[in-house]
């Protein structure tokens, strides 16, 4: 785990005050810059030392084989893996012929700062070479949020005590040597040198490279240009090779003199465009960046983020760590989706190669709720990407003998890439998760064009899947058997409550849209009989309930299973999937991540308050949180049922997942869904925000440690500001229209220039503190009990 001393706690930045080589991999993820199209890991400019070099373009992948011990019908034949594209970050520095490398000589000072308001990664260093030559270095890096294809670096070197001969080599490098992914030699062989050179060139201070992937056939172009400011006699040359473009700057600096290099980099890729067209595209982007200039790009970045924070900022008074963490989280969630523009939002964003760069249900269920209320255009683009993959999802449904579409469990391009079908193909709930994201986006924005177009087609085709996947039994109940819900420790179950409730919502929403847009329904081939079947299935949906225990079983028969022996499970045996066979997990009561509890968040309208309290207590003692997706959901529902201190504990875990490296895999990239979950834990958890069937409601209540929580949401083109204290909540709108809400179940109207202030009632009754599995309490609570 990363100790707090590694980074300072500041409200608007992440600062590393000295270079810690043992944390290099984690820092490369934490300091990653992205705009949803380009991703640059936070590697040192000079390239070495490094843990995991990373330059990514959203949607660029390579195919690799998926070997099976035993073949089976419908198994995916190949996987897709994100690849390291041309590295444009590299700026090598030589001081009197010695390369700048902090492992040699004396590193007097080294600081990095990621500023959430400017979007800039600033680095300062002072180094003395082994020969005794001292220099100061300042580097500022950005990946532009305003100019999608562009990234840039301002690199400055200053001589300190004596004249120094300085050589700076700014490079584009393709097919870098990387660590073997996952330690699997088969995967490493498939991904070794994935880029085939097609063209290269250099002129004056520019260079460009064009490559094509070996198997997926994607063409990638990268180009760089520079402006150089240095003392008289500074010389610039350029050269290019199939996998290398280099611009070299040579000068002699006297004490106090500086060499300033501004590097502009442009990227583009396509599966269809010709080499000349793609090369021209990146050159045009480079020209535009040059025209804007370094200061112009920085100004555009600040303006973009200023607008974002005016809509999305969350203020937490009383916990400086959470305040920093939630802004860090929102910044990276924005980076993951801001300019993805009809591309996927991967589980790791573009911060690392974890999960092979795949997109999962994480996007729709955890990330898009944040974007829908803060950057709705980014949420729309993510859903349009799903829509663009519908032909592949329809083909997959036909292969499985189903109607409609079967969206993939994990993918980059739209095809199913999961080679383990019980946790992949059987997890059909992803269809309903996408439908839920459509419903939420339309409710948040009122985007009727999207609703009648992309949204309606997604809802109709996902509804068709449920009617072919489920069936009516002899008692007339609609059953969905043999599926896997969010909890991957229970696979191929009958009537998973989460799946059934989300499918029910999907079916009802599709039927309602068909009635609302009859002409569009006819275009999609929907008639009255089909929509009636959807409503019948929704009304008759089986929702299991255990009358003896007074709770909802996660799936039919779940509460009859033997409970996992938590007392006999040692701390080093988590996550369980790495130490126990799946067949044993599948037949026991043990929960990897919130499943029934997630249903109570997203379909809270389907449960009574008493049911929520009993369900939460029951599943709390079975949930081991072997997934980063769980803590935020447990925070949301803990707050709703009155356990505000426990909600605070889970909020802390979700928010610090990567800043503390709680799952020991931040090196592979950030957990974008958990970062989004920190917003959910605050806004939907402590703020109690729900948006069911067009009704916006809040039930805020703060734990003792927080004095105030403030946030805003962007709702149908107006901003709603919510200020929550210990005693009351204040609601304010920015528009001229009044807004109706519920506050702890009581209706209220917020008028312009007239805030609505309501008292916060105490918890309904004293609640017994629920217990977690032995040793699996949230970290904050575990430490507190240890101290006691």
N, C-alpha and C positions, 0 to 999 in steps of 0.2 A: 504494500500500500504506500502511496505517496504521502510523506509526512508534510505537515503544514508549512514547515520552514522552507520547503522548496519554492513556494510561491507566496508572495505577499497577499494580504486580504485588502483589496481596494474595490470601491463600488463600480468603477467604470473601466477596469482593465485587468488583465492577467499579466503579472510581472514576475520574471525569473531573475533574481539578483546575482546569481553566479551559475556558471555552466557545470551541471552535474552529469558526468558521462554515464553514470549508472541509470539515469532517468532520460537518456537521450531519446529512446524510442517513444516513451509516453509524451515527452515534450514536443516531438515532431507531430504528433496527432493534435495535441492541445493548441499548438500555434499554427495549425493548418489554415490556409486561406482558400476560399472558394467563392464562386458565384452561382453554383448549380450547373455550370457548363464546364468551367475549368477548375481543377483542384490541384493545389500545390501543398504538399506536406511541409511542415516547418523545419526542413533540413537547413543546416548552415549553408550560407551562400557558397562557400568554397567547396562544398560537396563532401568533405571529410573533416572530422569523423562523422559517420552516419550510422544509424541503425537500420532504417528501412527507407531508401529513396522512394519518392512517390510523386509522379505528375500524371494526372488523370484527365480524361475528357469523358463527360457523361455520355454513356451509350457505346463507347468504344470497348470492345471485348474480343477475346479469342475463344474459339471452340476447343474443347478438350473431350477426350473419351470418358464415358461413365461405365467402367467395367463392373460386371455383375458375376458373382459366383454361380448363380442360376438365373437364366433369362426368364422373363415373364412378359406376357402380352401387355402392351401399354406402357412399359418402362421407357422413360426418356433415354435416347441413344447417345446424346452428347450434352455436355454442360457448357456454360458460358462463364468466363472469368475475366474480370476487369484487368487490363494490362497497364503497365507503366509506359506511357507514351513519351514522346520526345521531351527531355528535361531542358527547360529554358531558364531554370533558376541559377545555374552554375556561373559563378564568377570567381575564378581562381586568382589568388594573389601571391606574388613572389616578391620578397623583400631582400634585395642583394642576393638573388638567386636561391633564397631559401623559401619554400612554400609556407604560407601562413597556416599553421596547424596548432590548435591549442594544446595538443598532447606533447608538443615540443617547446623548448624555450620557456618563457615565463608569461603566463596569462595574468596580468595584473588586475584586470577587471573585465567583466563580461555581463551584460544585462540585455534581456529581451522583454519587450512590452507589446502585448496585443491590446490595442485601444478599441473598445466596442463602439465608440462614437465616431471615430474617423475611419475605421476599417483598415488601419495600417499596422503592420508588424515592424516595430522599430528595434534595432539591435545596435548596441554600443560595446566596443571592446578596446582594450589597451594591451598590447603584446610586445614582448621583447624577444627577438629571435635568439636562437642558440649562439649567434655571433655577437649579440649585444645590441642589435639595432632595434630601437623602440618606435612603434607606430601607433596611431589611434585610428580606429575604424568605426564608421557609422553607416548603417545600411537601413533603408526603409523600403518595405515591399508591399505591394497591393495586387489584388486580383479584382478587376474593375466590376462594380455592380451596375455601372451605367453603360459601359461599352463591353458587351458580352464576350467578345473574342479576345480581350486584351488583358495582359498582366504587365506589371512594370516594377523596376527596382531602381532606387537611387543609391549609389554606392560611392562612399567617400573615404579616401585614405589621407592621413596627415602624418608627416614626419615630426618627431618629437624633439630629439636631442641633436642628432647628426644628420647630414645629408644622406638620403636613401635612394637607391636605384629601385624603382617600382615597375613591375610588369603586372598588368591585369589582363587575364584571359577570360573573356565572356564567351560562353559556349552554348550551343544546342547539341545535345547528345542523345542518340537513339540506341536502343538495345543495351541499356546499362546492365551491369552484372548485379543481380539481386539475390538475396537469400532464397533458398528453396522454399516454395510455399507449402505450408503445412507439413514439411518434412516428407512429403510423398514424392518419390522420384518420378513416378508416372506423370504426375501433374507438372513437375518441374521440366521434364522432357518436352511435354506438349507446349509449354509456354516459353521455352528457351528461344531467345532472339525472335520474338513474334513479328517484328517489323521488317519487311523486305524493302530495301532502298529502291526508289524509283527516279528521284531527281534531287540534285543539290546545286547550290550556287552561292556566290559571295561577290559583293561589290561594295567598295568604300567601307562604310561601317555597318553593312547589312549582311545577312546570310539567311538561307532558307533550306529546309529539308522536306522532302515528300516521301512517304512510305506507304506500304499497303500491308495489312495483316495477312499472314500466311493462309489461314483457314477461313476466317469469317469474311474476308474480302473487303475490309473497310479501308478507305484511303484517309491518311492523316497528313496534314501539312502544318508546319511550324515555321515562323519567320521572326527575325529579330533585327532591330535597328538601334542605334545609339547616338547620344549626344555626349560630347566629351569637353570638359573644361579643365585645363591644367596649365602649368607654367610654360613659358616659351620653350620650344623644342620638343613638346609632347608629340609622339608619333602614333598613328593608328594604321593597322593593316588588317586584312581579312583573308580567310581561306575557307574552303569547304571540301568535304569528303563524303562518301555515301552515308556514314552514320555520325558525322561531326561537322558542325559549322562553328567557326571561331573568329572572333574579332579581338585583336591584341592591341593593348595600349601600353606604351613605354614612355617613361619620363624619369627625371631626377627631381626629387623633392627636397628642398632645404627646410630646416626647422620652421614650423608654422605654415608652410605651404601645403596646399591640398590638391589632390586629383579627384575630380568629380565625374562619375560615369552614370548616365541615365540610360537604362536598358528597357526598351519596349519589346514585348513579345506578343505575337498573335498566333492563335490556333484555329484550325478548322478541320472538320472531318465529314465524310459522306460515304454511303454505300453505293451511290449512284453517279455522283458528279465526276467529270473527267479530271485528269491531272492538271491541265492548264486552267480549268475553271476554279479548282480548289486553290491552286497556287495564287491565282489572281485575287481570290477572296481574302486570303490572309494578308496579301500585300496591301489590299485596300484597307483592311482593318488597321494595319500598321501605319498607313498614311494618315488615317483619321486620328489615331493615338498621338502621332507626332504633331499633328495640327493642334490638338488639344493641349499637348505639352504636359510635363510632369505636374506642375502646379494646378493645371486645369483638371487633370485626372483626380488629384487629391481633393480639389474643391467639389467635384461631382460626387466623389465618394462620401464626403461629409454631408452634402445636401441629401443624398439618398438615405443615409442613415438617420439624419435629423428627422426626416419625414417618417421613417419607420418607427423610431423611438417615440415620436409624438403620438403614435397609434398603439404601440405595443408595450411600452415600458411598464414594469411592475416594481413598485416600491415596497420594501419590507423594512419596517422600523423595529429594531430590537434584535436583529441577527445579521451581523455584517457578512458572515460567510454565505448565508443564504442569499443576501442581496447581491453579492458578487456572482454567485453560482447561477442565479436565475437570469441575469443579464448575459453571462457567458453562454448559457443555454440558448437563449433567444437569438443571440448573435449567430451561433452555429446552425440553429434551425433555419434562420433566414438564409445563411450561406448555402445550405443544402438545397433550397428550393427557389431562391430569388429569380434566377435566370435559367432554370432547367428547361423551361419552355417546351412542353410536350415531350419531355424525357422523364424517366423514373426518378424518384428520390430514394436512393439506396439506403439500406439500414445503417451504413457507416457514412452516409453522405459521400463526399469525395475527399475524406480525410485519411483513408487507408484502405488496404485490400481485404479487410475482414469480410467474412461471409461471401467471398468471391465477388464483392461489389454488387450483390443481388438486392433487389427490391422485394419486400415481403408485405404482409398485411399490416406491419408496423406503420407504414406510411399513412394508410387511410384511417387507422384507428387511433393513432397517437399524434402523428405529425400534422395531418390535415385539419384536425380541430383547432390547433393553434393558428395555422395559416388562414383558415376560413374567417377568423375573427380579427386578424391583424394584417395579413397580406393576401386578400382573397384572390387576386389575380394568380398568385403562385399555386393556390389550391386548385383553381380552375385548370391550369396547365397540367398539373399532375393527373387530374381526372381525364383530361383530353388525351394524355398519354395512354391511360388504361383503355380509353375508347379506341385508340388507334391499334391496339393489340387484339381487338375483338375477333377479327378473322382467325387468328391463331387460337384464341380461347374457344371459338365455335368449333374449330377442327378438333380440338382436344375433347370437347363434349361429345362430338360424334364418335370419336375413337373409344370413349368410355360408354357408349350406348345411351347417351343422354341428349336432351334438347337444350336449346339456349346456348349459354357459354359456360365454360369451366375455366376460370382464371387460374394461372399457375401459382403454386405456393411460393416459389422463388424463381426469379428470372431477371434478365437485363433487357432482352429483346422481345420478350413476349411468350417464348416457348417454356414449357415446364422444365426446370433444371434440377428438381429434387429426385435423387436416386433412391430415397427411402419412402416408399409410398404410404405407409401408415401415418407418418407425420407430414407427408407432402400431399399427394393426390387426395387422400381421405379428408384433408382439412378444408372441406368445401365452404366453411364459414367465410373464407376470403371473399366469396361472391357477395354475401350479405354485408361484409365490412365495406366493400366498395359502394354498395347501395346506400349504406348509412352515411358515407362521406358525401355522396350526391345529395341526399336529403338535407344534411346539415349545411352544406354549402349554399343550397338554394334558400334555406331558411335564413341564413346569415346575410345573404346578399340581395335576395329578391330578384335574382337574375333569371327572368322568365325566358329569355332566348336560350340560355343554357339548359333550362329545365325542359323546354319543348324539343330541344335538339339532342345534344350529347347525353344529358341527364336522363331523358325519357328512354332512349335506346338502351342505356346501361341498365335501367330498372326493369325494362321489359324483358331483356334477354337473361338477366339474372333470375327473374321470377320464373321464367320458363324452365330454368334448371331445377328449381325446387319442386315444381310439379312433376317433373320426370324422375327426380331422385327420391321423393317421398311417395307415400301411398296411404289410402284410407283403409283402416283395419275393419274387422267385422263389427266393431262398435261404432264405426263412423269417425273415429279419431284419425287425424292426419299424423303419420309417423315419418321420421327421417332416421333411418337405421344405418349402422355401419359407417359412421363418420368420426372424425377427430375434432374436438373443440380446441380452444386456445391452450388448454393444459396438455402438453405433449407427453406427460406421464400416464395419460389415459387415452389409448388409441382404439379406433374402430369400435365405437360404442353406439348404443341405440339412444336416440332422443336426448342428445346433449342439450341442456337447457339454454345455454348461450346460443348455440346454433339455431335452435328452434325459434327462440324469441326474435333473433335478428332476421331469420327467414320470414317470420310472420310480419315484421315491419316492412320488409322488402316487398312481400306480396301485396300488402295493403296499399303501400305507396305506389306501386306499379298500377294497381287497379284504379286508384284515385286519379293518376295522371292520364290514364286512358279515357276516363270520363271527362276530364278537364280539356283534353286536346284530341277530340274524336278524329279530326282529319289526319293528324299525325299518327294516330293509332292505326288507321286504315293503311297508311304508308308502310307501317311495320307489320302488317298482316294480323293485327289483333282484332278479334271480333268479340261480341258480347258474351258468347259462350266461354271463350278462353278467360276473359277477365272475371267472369263469374266463378270459374274454377279456382282462380287465385284467391278470391274472397272466401270461398268455401274452405280452402286449405288453411287460410289464415285463421278463420273462426274455429276450425276443428283441430288446430295445432295441439299436439300433445306436450304438456308441460308437467313433467313428473313431480310428485310431491310425496314425501315420506311422512305419513300421518302419525306414525309412532314417535319419530324424533321431532316432528313439527318443523321440518326444514325441507328445502328443495335439494334433492340429490343432484350432484353435478351432471350426471347422466343416469338413465334408467339402471337401477341395480347398484349404483356406486356405493351407497351406504351399507350394502350387504357384504362388501369386500372386507377382508382382514385389514386392520390398520397397520401401517408401516411401523416397524420397531425403531422409533427414534432414539430410545435410550441406548440401543446397541449400535448406533451409527455414530462414528467418531467425526469430529470437525473436518479432518482431512479427507473424508469420504464424500464431501460435497464438491462440485455438483454430482448428484447421484448417478447420472447417466454415464459418467466416466468410470464408475466403480461397481455398478450392478447391472445385470442384464435387463434389457427392456421388458422381457416377458414377466420378470418379477415386479417391475414398476407398474406394469399395466394391470396387474391383478390385485394391487394393494390400494388402500386409501392413503395416497400421498400426492400432493399437488405441486407441480413445478412452478406454475405461475397462475395468477388470478384468472379464474375461468367463470364460475358462478358469480363471483364477486364483480367481475367485469360486466356481466349481464346486469347486475343491479345498478351499475353506473349508467350504461348506455340504454338500458330498458328499465329504468327505475319506475316507470309508470306501470309496470306489470307486477309490482310487489307492494305489499303493505309495509308500513313502517315497522311493525312487529316482526314480519318475516325477514326484513333486511337485518334487523338486530340479531335474530337467532341464526340466520344464515352466516352472517359475518363471523360471529363467535365460533361457529362450528368449523368453518373453513380456515379460520386463522390458525388453529392448532394443527392443521394438516399441510399448510403451504410453506414450502422450503425456499422459495424465491431463488431457484437455480436459473432464473431468467431476469435480465435487467428490465423487462417489461412489467414486472409485478408490483414493485414498490409504489409507483405513482397511483396505480389503481387501488391498492390497499389504503393509501393515504386518502383518496377521494371518498371511499365508502366509510372508512373509519371516522372521518369528520362528519359524514351525514348521520351516522348512528350515534354520535355523541362522544366518541373517543378522540377528542381534539389533541391531546398530548401524543397519543399513538400516531395520529395523522401527521403531526409535526415530525415525529421520528422517521416515518416513511418518506415524508417530503425531503428530509435531510439526506436520506439514502439515495433517492432519485436524483436530487440536485448535484450531489457530490460523486456520482457514479464514476465520472472520468477524472474530475479534479483530484480525487483520491485514489483512482484506479482500483475501485472496490472489487471488480471481478478479475483483476490481473490480466486484462487483455486490451487495455487502452492502446497499447503499442500498435495494434492492428487497425486502429481508427476509433473514432468516437461513437458512442451509442446515441444516435440521433433521436430515437424514440424515447429513451430515458431523459434526454435533455428536454424534449418537448413535454415529457411527463412532469418536469418540475413546474411548468406553467399550469398544467392540469391540476397538480396537487395544490397549488395556491389558489387558482381561479375557481376550479370546479370543486376542490376539496374545502379549503378554509373559507373560500368565497361562496361555496354552495351553488354555483351557477349551473342551471340546467336549461335546456331548450327543447322541450318535448312538444310535438304537434303544434308548433308555432307559438307556444307560450314560453316566455322568458321568465325564469324565476331565480331567486337567490335565497340562500339560507346561511348567511355568514356567521361564523363563530371562531374567535381566535384562541389559541392556547395562551397560557399565562405568560410565556416568554416573549410574545410579540405585542408591541404597543399599537401598531397600525399596519394595515395592508391596503395598498391602493393599486388599481389597475384600470385599464380602459379596454373596451372592445369596439370593433368597427361593425356596426349592425345596420344593414341596408342604407349605406351611405351616410350614416350619422354616428358620431362617437358618443358612447356612453361611458362616463367616468364613475367609478365605484370607489368610495373611501370607507374603509371598515376600521372601526376602533373597538375597544373592549366593550363599550356600552351601546354604541349605535352605529348605523351605516348611513351614508349619504350618497344619493344617486343624482347625477347631473348629466344633461344631454347638451350637445353642442349645436344642434339643429333647431329649426323653428317648429318642428313637429313634436307633439307630445308622445310619450312612450309609455305603454302599459307594462307593468311587471307584477310579479308576486314576490313579496318579502316574507319569508317564513310562512308561506301559504296565504297571506293576506294581500288582496289586490291593492295596487297603488298606481297613480299616474304621475309621471315626471314631466313637468311643464318646462318650456324654455325659460332660462333665467330664474327658475324657481326650483331649487334642489328638493328632492324628496328625502326626508330624514326619518328613519324609523329605528326604534329601540331594538336591541338584540335580546331575545328572550333567553333565559337560562336553559341548559339541557333539560329535556323533558323529565328525566328521572335519573337516579343514581345507577350507574352501570357497573357491572363487574368487569374488571380489566381482563380482556381476553388473553389467552396464553398462546405463545408460538411454540413450534417444535423446539426441543432442547438444543440450545446453541444457535438457533436461527432467528433470534430476535433482531430487529433492526439495529444497526451498529451503534447508534446514539444511545439507545435504551440499554444495550448490552454493556456499554462502557459505564453508564450511570449505575447499573446494578453492581458491576464489579467494584466501583468506587465505594458503594454503600457497604 
